[in-house]
Amino acid sequence: MAKSTKASSPARTSAKPRKAAVAKKNGNGKVAQMAPPRERVAELAHQFWIERGYQHGFDAEDWFRAEQELRQKAS
């Protein structure tokens, strides 16, 4: 078998770490709410689907309800 003649690519440097999320004030001087983590919203929306008996067609409603509940718990 023939060996590959490609030169190995230079080692990649790791990406810069992300800064922690900081609550920012909007134009009115109030602190804007952060969106809940997508994973938590998905878990809660899935729980709503199970509680409804696996009934399809309500995914958007479940998602918005999950976001709303998580935001209320955070405040």
Secondary structure, 3 states (H helix, E strand, C coil): CCCCCCCCCCCCCCCCCCCCCCCCECCCCCECCCCCCHHHHHHHHHHHHHHCCCCCCCHHHHHHHHHHHHHHHHC
